Structures are given as structure tokens and as C-alpha cells.
């Protein structure tokens, strides 16, 4: 009977984005050990490494400046000028 309980599937624990960031910040900013945190939060260390990879892959987008397309600006100026011309005719 005890063996049956061991074999039962455990529900996966879903961590929120905030919890993942907290765990990663403890490793990256506070210098806590990966194994230590994995044990504490009952998470496989590879999962934490996966989160770290995702964090750094998506981090480049934070520093990229979003510049509106210059041609779109030019098109909008032309549309505005034509609309003004039409409005002046009336």
C-alpha cells in the first residue's frame, strides 16, 4: 500500500512569474546557490536554469529602443497635409 502512494502522480506546482523572478534574483543578486534554492522550493535545478535562459534571451528587448518607422511618419504627414487641403477647399 505504501508503494502505491509513492507511485501516485503528484500535481505539478505552477509558480507565478513573480515567484520565478524572486527565485532568480536570489541566485543572481544575492548569490544564493542553485541547489540550495532548488531544494528549498522543491524545484529541479534544471527548471531554474531554464528560467534563467528565458530571462536573458528576452532581456535584450528591454534595451532595444522602439523607433517608429520613418516611412510611416512620412506617410502620415502626407495624409495630414492632403486632409488639410481637402478641409481648406470646403
Residue pairs with C-beta under 8 A, 6 or more apart in sequence:
13 42
15 23
15 41
15 43
20 51
23 37
23 41
23 43
23 48
23 51
24 48
24 51
24 52
24 55
26 32
26 37
27 33
27 34
27 37
27 48
27 52
28 52
34 45
34 48
34 49
35 45
37 43
37 48
38 44
38 45
38 47
38 48
